[in-house]
């Protein structure tokens, strides 16, 4: 079966930075609903369209097609008192809102002199990445998966 609109595609993948270092790799195959549901990078979805089990792809994604451009406005300095924890550490993450009300995950990047620097950019924002994937399975999506816009695990959707 070929990958087409409303198929469930299972892949193994590897993501590398421009120096060839592995950023992320699938330990187990991952599945997504194919057809513009924003479950995978759109450029990767385009590249996988029409492929079958056993096929592989390899493409370079510019920042705009991957984790976005680095946005200086997502870096903020806050007083330590603005954080709800006694044991504030670099690397901790907090949810916040941007100016449009969207939820942003901020990462603490520095703590100094009673001030905390948080960065709402994805850690790989601004990076050009190499995406490699191999197709391990393709099946028709169930109606419930199509209605919900994502893959359901074995036995259906659980809330």
Buried (B, 14 or more C-beta within 10 A) or exposed (E): EEBBEBBBBBBBBBBBEEEEEEBEEBEEBBBBBBBEBEBBBEBBBEBBBEBEBEBEBEBEBEBEBBBBEBBEEBBEEBEEEEBEEEEEEEEBEBEBEEEEEEEBBBBBBEBEEEEBBBBBBBEBBEBEBBBBBBBBEBEEBBEEBBEBEBBBEEEEEEE
